[in-house]
Amino acid sequence: MSLTLLDALFASIVLSGVVLCWLGVDAYRSWDEPGLRTFVLTVLTLGVGALLSGLVGFVAVAGGRTLQWQLPLLAAFFLASVSWALFAFQYTGQWAKPSPAAVTGLTVPALLGLGAYTTGYVTQVWGMNPATLGVPTALLNIGYGVGYLWVTALIVVGAFLLLRTTYVYGHLSILQGGVLSLAAVAPALTGVVGPSLGGLAGTPGLVGAFAGGIGLSALCFVAAVRYYDTFEATPAVGSIGREAVSREIDDLVVVTDHRQRTIEANEAVGETLGVETAAMLGEPVESLLGVDIETLQRREAVELHTTDGHRTFDAKVSKLTDQHDRWLGYLVSLRDVTDRQIRQQRLEVLNRVLRHNLRNKLTVVKGSTKAIEEQAEGTAAHTERILTATDDLIGISERAKAIEKYVDDGETMQTEVNVYETVTEVLDNARELHPDVTVTADVPESLVLDINEGLLYHVLDNAVQNGVKHNDSEDPRVEVTVTTHEDTDHSVRVAITDNGPGIPEHELDVIRSGRETDLEHGSGLGLWVLSWGTRQLRGTLSFERHDDGSTVRIELPHTPLPTDHHTRESVPAATDGDGRPRRG
């Protein structure tokens, strides 16, 4: 029996089917990468469809019938389009684990189109009228048309994802994406070219179109896997990894376009700043962070208002470019360095205290001791200086211990604290140490905060002691006022006002700058304890100087409001009505 052109064409279809089936089995055995199973399902479906179409073609031609052979390959094309789209989603990392409902949603339109084509095809082969089955021919045509458009759309979407991904990732070749895409598009083109060739060249033209389409598809699939190593370096790792990094890291990460509009932000941005990041997309980055790109580039650190109060962030801004070095926008990374900054400040200050203050005090002790040795009489003044210097050293040691205990454990020792009672203890201590100073308070009696009680006490005590110890006015006074405000995040405001000379400007400059140097430093630990403690309490600290004294202002977070407010008039501490904030 001589080999006809149709026999050769059907043989090539069978050969393509064998190659595709071999590729599917070999790939399944060789790799276990994202998208592998849906890829194997795609090539096996096309391979089995090609095998059946080729074998049926031999039988059909031998029997004088030439229509039946198309159905298996068309059915394979409809079904493989779904697995192809799933492969593209998984391989590129866009949709790693589609749900069963999603897979069903992708498959149903393809099955409906295939069912409509099969029904029309069977009735045509057997000479039946579709109407006898209760299905109008027009409805079958619409069903097939919609189904064909659907599977074509799936193939185009998958091809687009592959082309875009291989274009973006430098370790992948754009040719790899092109070859893979052509492998899926080739069978789809058969449905367009086949009828035209069939009309021009009859059955050989139609069969040739199918043979060429499936043959090109098999060749491209093999080239993509074996030559371009499709499963040796999958882009899904980059896509999934990028999402995981963005999700897991604590740093705030924001992506903007070249106009500084927010394009993407990780979860940490929303959680830290207390905003809905989705609502901020497309808005200027300044609306999200409170600062623009130029400010972030200019400063080493910026202060942002967060759900935990004002925090300091180390800002890094990088330009985003594509592989052609075209400027696309900015990548902004913000790392919370508040605790690190506080630790650095403590080290600098403690170093200065040990190097400067302790040295000076010990010099006094040494000099006075020598004086005692040199003169047997009149040593009282020197002894007093020794005792005073020793007390100062002990005070410095106690303050250092307070820093270690309360500042480091500021957030881990929170309890419900009655602010009225804490202020009472602070003022009692001030009156005991300085009975000649009038200390008064205006505090809500039932104000309760969830806060570190020891740290709050030390912060308030340092503020009050600052106003008491350095007050050289004829009638020294210190007043503590506590108010609450519902309309702000830091809704508890504490003001400690004195009528003394105020805090020296150079000491305030040290606190504001956050750094001590040999030429510019404070005189002690008090203001630093006040600064560190306030920040650890998630509050803010500010200083005001005025003609008749100065005011230290502390703002702290607060949710519940007091139900009662108690105010007493200023009364000198030495009298019976000593002006203390009384309970009840």
C-alpha positions in Angstrom: 0.0 0.0 0.0 1.5 3.3 -1.1 1.9 6.2 1.5 -0.4 9.0 0.6 0.0 12.7 1.6 -2.8 12.3 4.2 -1.1 9.3 5.7 2.1 11.3 6.1 0.3 14.2 7.7 -1.5 11.9 10.1 1.8 10.2 10.9 3.3 13.6 11.8 0.4 14.3 14.1 0.9 10.9 15.8 4.7 11.7 16.1 3.9 15.1 17.7 1.6 13.3 20.1 4.3 10.8 21.1 6.9 13.6 21.6 4.5 15.6 23.8 3.6 12.6 25.9 7.3 11.7 26.3 8.0 15.3 27.3 5.3 15.3 29.9 6.4 12.1 31.5 10.1 13.1 31.5 9.4 16.5 32.9 7.3 15.0 35.7 10.2 12.7 36.6 12.9 15.3 36.4 11.6 18.4 38.2 9.4 19.6 41.0 9.1 23.3 40.4 6.1 25.7 40.6 3.7 25.1 37.7 5.3 21.7 36.8 2.1 19.7 37.3 -0.1 22.0 35.2 2.6 22.1 32.5 2.7 18.3 32.4 -1.1 18.2 32.3 -1.0 20.7 29.3 1.5 18.7 27.2 0.0 15.4 28.1 -3.5 16.6 27.1 -2.2 17.9 23.8 -0.2 14.8 23.3 -3.0 12.4 23.9 -5.3 14.5 21.7 -2.7 14.4 18.9 -2.2 10.6 19.2 -6.0 10.0 19.0 -6.5 12.4 16.1 -3.7 10.9 14.1 -4.8 7.3 14.7 -8.4 8.1 14.1 -7.3 9.8 10.9 -5.7 6.7 9.5 -8.9 4.7 10.2 -11.2 7.5 8.9 -9.2 7.8 5.6 -9.2 4.1 5.1 -12.9 4.0 5.6 -13.6 6.9 3.3 -14.5 9.3 6.1 -12.4 12.4 6.9 -14.3 14.3 9.6 -14.0 12.2 12.8 -10.3 12.7 13.4 -10.5 16.4 14.3 -12.6 16.0 17.5 -9.9 14.5 19.9 -7.4 17.3 19.0 -10.0 20.1 19.3 -11.1 18.6 22.7 -7.5 18.5 23.8 -7.0 22.1 22.8 -10.1 23.3 24.8 -9.0 21.4 27.9 -5.3 22.2 27.6 -6.0 25.9 27.5 -7.2 25.8 31.1 -4.2 23.9 32.4 -2.0 26.3 30.3 -3.4 29.3 32.0 -2.9 27.7 35.4 0.7 26.9 34.5 1.4 30.5 33.5 -0.1 31.8 36.8 1.9 29.3 38.9 5.1 29.5 37.0 5.3 33.3 37.1 4.2 33.3 40.8 1.1 35.4 40.2 -1.3 32.7 41.5 0.6 30.0 43.4 -2.4 28.1 44.8 -5.6 28.6 42.9 -8.7 27.4 44.8 -10.9 24.6 43.5 -13.6 27.1 42.9 -11.3 29.2 40.7 -10.2 26.2 38.7 -13.9 25.3 38.2 -14.6 28.8 37.1 -11.9 28.7 34.5 -12.9 25.2 33.2 -16.7 25.5 32.9 -16.8 28.0 29.9 -14.3 25.8 28.1 -16.4 22.7 28.7 -19.5 24.4 27.5 -17.8 25.5 24.3 -16.5 22.0 23.8 -19.9 20.5 24.5 -21.5 22.8 21.9 -18.9 21.9 19.3 -19.1 18.2 20.0 -22.9 18.2 19.8 -22.9 20.0 16.5 -20.1 17.8 15.2 -21.8 14.5 16.1 -25.1 15.5 14.5 -23.3 16.6 11.4 -21.3 13.3 11.1 -24.4 11.2 11.6 -26.7 13.3 9.4 -28.9 14.5 12.3 -30.7 17.7 12.8 -29.6 19.3 16.2 -33.2 20.4 16.7 -34.2 16.8 17.1 -32.1 16.9 20.3 -34.0 20.0 21.5 -30.9 22.2 20.9 -31.2 25.0 18.2 -28.3 25.2 15.8 -27.9 28.9 16.6 -27.5 28.2 20.3 -24.8 25.6 19.5 -23.0 28.1 17.4 -23.1 30.8 20.1 -21.9 28.3 22.7 -19.0 27.2 20.6 -18.1 30.8 19.7 -18.1 31.9 23.4 -16.1 28.8 24.4 -13.5 29.4 21.6 -13.1 33.0 22.6 -12.7 32.0 26.2 -10.0 29.4 25.6 -8.2 31.8 23.3 -8.3 34.4 26.0 -6.8 32.0 28.5 -4.0 31.2 26.0 -3.3 34.9 25.4 -3.3 35.8 29.1 -0.9 32.9 29.8 1.4 34.0 27.0 1.4 37.6 28.1 2.3 36.6 31.7 5.2 34.5 30.5 6.5 37.2 28.1 6.3 39.9 30.7 8.0 37.9 33.4 10.9 36.7 31.2 11.3 40.3 30.1 11.4 41.6 33.7 13.7 39.0 35.2 17.3 39.3 34.2 18.2 35.7 34.7 15.5 34.5 32.2 15.6 34.9 28.5 12.9 36.7 26.6 13.3 34.0 23.9 12.3 31.5 26.6 9.0 33.3 27.1 8.5 33.6 23.4 9.1 30.0 22.7 6.8 28.9 25.5 4.1 31.3 24.3 4.3 30.1 20.7 3.9 26.5 21.9 0.5 27.4 23.3 -0.5 29.8 20.6 0.3 27.5 17.7 -2.7 25.1 18.2 -5.0 28.1 18.6 -3.8 29.5 15.2 -4.8 26.2 13.7 -8.4 26.9 14.4 -8.1 30.1 12.3 -5.8 29.0 9.5 -7.2 25.4 9.2 -10.6 26.2 7.6 -9.0 28.6 5.2 -6.5 26.0 4.0 -9.2 23.4 3.9 -11.2 25.6 1.6 -8.2 26.1 -0.7 -6.6 22.6 -0.7 -9.4 20.4 0.6 -8.8 17.8 3.3 -5.0 17.8 2.9 -5.0 21.5 3.5 -7.0 21.1 6.7 -5.0 18.2 8.0 -1.8 19.9 7.1 -2.8 22.9 9.2 -3.5 20.7 12.2 -0.3 18.8 11.7 1.7 22.0 11.4 0.1 23.5 14.5 0.6 20.6 16.8 4.1 19.9 15.4 5.2 23.5 16.0 3.7 23.3 19.5 5.6 20.0 20.3 8.9 21.5 18.9 8.6 24.7 21.0 7.7 22.8 24.2 10.7 20.6 23.8 13.0 23.6 23.1 11.6 25.5 26.1 12.3 22.7 28.5 15.5 21.2 27.1 17.2 24.2 25.5 16.0 27.1 27.6 15.9 25.2 30.9 12.4 26.4 31.8 12.3 24.5 35.1 15.9 25.2 36.2 15.2 28.8 37.2 11.5 29.6 37.8 10.4 33.2 38.2 7.8 32.2 40.8 10.6 32.1 43.4 11.2 35.8 42.7 7.6 36.8 42.7 6.7 34.8 45.8 9.9 35.7 47.6 9.4 39.3 46.9 5.9 39.1 48.4 7.2 37.2 51.4 10.0 39.7 52.1 7.6 42.6 51.8 5.2 40.8 54.1 7.6 39.5 56.8 10.1 42.3 57.3 9.5 44.9 59.9 10.9 47.7 57.8 8.4 50.1 56.2 8.7 49.7 52.4 7.1 52.0 49.9 7.3 52.1 46.1 6.5 55.3 44.2 6.5 56.3 40.6 8.7 59.1 39.3 6.0 61.6 40.3 6.3 60.4 44.0 2.8 58.8 43.9 2.5 55.8 46.1 2.3 52.6 44.0 2.9 49.9 46.6 3.4 49.6 50.3 4.0 46.6 52.5 1.9 45.5 55.4 4.2 47.0 57.9 3.4 50.5 56.6 -0.3 50.1 57.4 0.3 48.5 60.8 2.9 50.9 61.9 1.4 54.2 60.7 -2.2 53.1 61.4 -3.4 53.8 57.8 -5.3 51.8 55.1 -2.5 51.5 52.5 -4.9 50.5 49.8 -6.6 53.9 50.1 -3.3 55.7 49.8 -2.3 54.1 46.5 -2.0 56.8 43.8 -1.7 59.5 46.5 1.6 61.5 47.0 4.0 59.7 49.3 4.0 62.8 51.5 0.3 62.1 52.3 1.3 58.7 53.6 4.6 59.4 55.4 4.3 63.1 56.2 7.6 63.8 54.3 8.5 63.9 50.6 11.2 62.1 48.8 13.6 65.0 48.8 13.4 65.2 52.6 14.0 61.5 53.0 17.1 61.8 50.7 18.4 64.8 52.6 18.1 63.4 56.2 19.7 60.4 57.7 16.7 59.9 60.0 13.1 61.2 60.1 10.5 61.2 62.9 7.1 59.7 62.0 3.9 59.6 63.9 3.0 55.9 64.4 0.5 53.9 66.4 3.2 53.8 69.1 3.7 57.5 69.2 6.6 59.4 67.6 9.3 57.1 66.4 12.6 57.7 64.6 13.3 56.0 61.3 16.5 55.5 59.3 15.5 56.4 55.8 16.9 54.8 52.6 15.8 56.0 49.2 16.8 54.2 46.0 15.9 54.9 42.4 14.0 52.2 40.6 15.1 51.5 37.0 14.4 48.7 34.6 16.9 46.5 32.8 17.3 49.3 30.2 18.3 51.7 33.0 15.1 53.8 32.5 14.1 55.6 35.6 10.7 54.4 36.9 10.4 55.7 40.4 11.7 55.3 44.0 12.0 52.5 46.6 11.7 53.9 50.1 12.8 51.8 53.1 12.3 53.0 56.6 13.8 51.2 59.6 12.7 52.0 63.2 15.9 53.1 65.0 14.3 54.7 68.0 15.5 52.1 70.5 19.0 52.0 68.9 19.2 55.8 69.1 18.2 55.8 72.7 20.8 53.2 73.5 23.4 55.3 71.7 22.5 58.4 73.6 22.7 56.6 76.9 26.1 55.3 76.1 27.3 58.8 75.1 25.8 60.4 78.2 26.9 57.7 80.6 30.4 58.0 79.1 30.3 61.7 79.7 29.1 61.3 83.2 31.8 58.8 84.1 34.5 60.8 82.4 33.5 64.3 83.4 31.1 64.4 86.4 32.6 61.6 88.4 36.1 62.8 87.7 35.3 66.3 89.0 33.6 64.9 92.1 36.5 62.7 92.9 38.9 65.6 92.4 36.9 67.5 95.1 37.1 64.5 97.4 40.9 64.1 96.8 41.6 67.8 97.3 39.5 68.1 100.4 41.1 65.0 101.9 44.5 66.4 101.4 43.4 69.6 103.1 42.3 67.6 106.1 45.6 66.0 106.2 47.4 69.3 106.1 45.5 71.1 108.8 44.2 69.6 112.0 41.8 72.5 112.7 39.1 74.1 110.6 38.3 70.9 108.7 34.5 71.2 108.9 34.0 73.0 105.6 36.2 70.4 103.8 34.4 67.5 105.4 31.1 69.0 104.3 32.4 69.2 100.7 33.4 65.6 100.9 30.0 64.5 102.1 28.2 66.6 99.4 30.4 65.2 96.6 29.8 61.7 97.9 26.1 62.3 98.0 26.2 63.6 94.4 28.1 60.4 93.3 25.5 58.3 95.0 22.7 60.2 93.3 24.4 59.7 89.9 24.6 56.0 90.6 21.0 55.8 91.6 19.9 57.6 88.4 22.0 55.2 86.3 20.3 52.3 88.0 16.9 53.9 87.3 17.8 54.2 83.6 18.8 50.5 83.4 15.7 49.3 85.3 12.9 51.5 83.9 14.0 52.8 80.5 15.0 49.3 79.2 11.8 47.7 80.6 9.5 50.6 79.7 7.1 48.5 77.5 7.2 45.2 79.4 6.2 46.4 82.9 2.9 48.1 82.1 0.1 48.1 84.6 -3.0 50.2 85.3 -1.6 53.3 87.1 -3.6 56.1 88.8 -1.9 59.3 87.7 -3.3 61.2 90.6 -1.6 58.9 93.1 1.7 58.9 91.2 1.8 62.8 91.1 1.0 62.8 94.8 4.1 60.6 95.5 6.3 62.8 93.3 5.2 66.0 95.1 5.5 64.5 98.5 9.1 63.7 97.6 9.7 67.2 96.4 8.3 68.8 99.5 10.4 66.5 101.7 13.6 67.4 100.0 12.8 71.1 99.4 10.3 72.3 102.1 10.8 75.9 101.1 9.4 75.4 97.6 5.6 75.6 97.0 4.5 72.7 94.9 0.9 72.4 93.7 -1.1 70.2 91.3 -4.2 70.1 89.2 -4.9 66.4 88.4 -8.0 64.4 87.4 -8.5 62.1 90.4 -9.7 59.0 88.5 -7.3 59.2 85.5 -5.9 55.8 84.9 -3.2 54.9 82.3 -1.9 51.5 81.2 1.7 52.4 81.6 5.0 51.6 83.4 4.4 53.0 86.9 8.1 53.2 87.9 9.1 54.9 84.6 6.2 57.4 84.8 7.3 58.3 88.4 10.9 58.9 87.4 9.9 61.0 84.4 7.6 63.2 86.5 10.1 63.3 89.4 12.9 64.4 87.1 10.7 67.1 85.6 9.6 68.4 89.0 13.1 68.2 90.6 14.5 70.2 87.7 12.0 73.0 88.5 12.7 72.7 92.2 16.5 72.4 92.6 17.4 75.2 90.2 14.7 77.6 91.3 16.5 80.7 92.9 13.5 83.0 93.0 12.4 84.6 96.2 9.1 82.7 96.2 10.0 79.4 94.4 6.9 77.6 93.0 6.3 74.5 90.9 2.9 73.5 89.5 1.9 70.2 87.9 -1.1 70.3 85.6 -2.6 67.2 83.9 -5.4 67.5 81.3 -7.0 65.0 78.9 -8.0 65.5 75.3 -10.1 63.1 73.3 -9.3 64.6 69.9 -5.6 63.7 69.8 -3.6 60.5 69.8 -1.4 61.7 72.7 -4.4 62.8 74.7 -2.9 63.2 78.2 -1.0 66.4 78.6 1.3 67.0 81.6 2.7 70.5 82.2 5.3 71.2 84.9 5.7 74.9 85.3 8.2 76.7 87.5 9.1 80.4 88.1 12.9 79.8 88.1 15.5 80.8 85.6 14.6 78.0 83.2 16.7 75.3 81.6 19.9 76.7 80.0 19.5 76.9 76.2 22.7 74.9 75.6 21.3 72.0 77.6 18.1 72.0 75.6 20.1 72.1 72.4 21.9 68.9 73.5 18.5 67.1 74.1 17.0 68.4 70.9 20.0 67.3 68.8 20.1 63.9 70.6 24.0 64.0 70.7 26.6 65.0 73.3 30.1 66.2 72.3 33.1 67.3 74.2 32.2 70.9 73.4 28.5 70.7 73.9 27.0 68.5 76.7 24.6 68.7 79.6 25.3 69.0 83.2 23.7 65.7 84.4 21.4 62.8 83.7 18.1 64.5 84.7 17.1 65.8 81.3 18.2 62.7 79.5 16.2 60.4 81.9 13.3 62.7 81.2 13.8 62.4 77.4 14.4 58.7 77.3 11.6 57.9 79.7 9.1 60.0 77.8 10.0 58.3 74.5 9.8 54.9 76.1 6.3 55.7 77.4 5.4 56.4 73.7 5.0 60.1 74.5 6.5 63.4 73.3 8.5 66.0 75.2 8.9 69.7 74.7 10.3 72.7 76.6 9.1 76.3 76.8 10.9 79.3 78.3 9.0 82.4 79.3 9.7 85.6 81.2 8.7 84.3 84.6 10.1 80.7 84.3 9.8 77.7 82.1 7.4 74.8 81.3 8.1 71.1 80.6 5.3 69.6 78.5 4.8 65.8 78.3 2.1 64.2 76.1 1.2 60.6 76.7 -1.2 58.1 74.9 -4.6 57.6 76.6 -7.8 55.9 75.7 -10.3 56.1 78.7 -11.3 59.5 80.1 -11.6 60.4 83.8 -15.0 60.8 85.4 -14.0 63.4 87.9 -11.5 66.3 88.0 -10.0 67.7 91.2 -8.4 71.1 91.6 -6.9 72.7 94.6 -5.5 76.2 95.2 -1.8 76.7 95.5 -0.8 76.5 99.2 2.8 76.7 100.5 4.2 73.3 101.3 5.2 74.2 104.9 1.6 75.0 106.0 -1.0 72.6 107.4 -2.9 72.7 104.1 0.2 71.7 102.2 -1.4 71.8 98.8 -0.9 68.1 98.0 -3.3 66.5 95.6 -5.7 64.7 97.9 -7.8 61.6 97.0 -11.5 62.1 97.3 
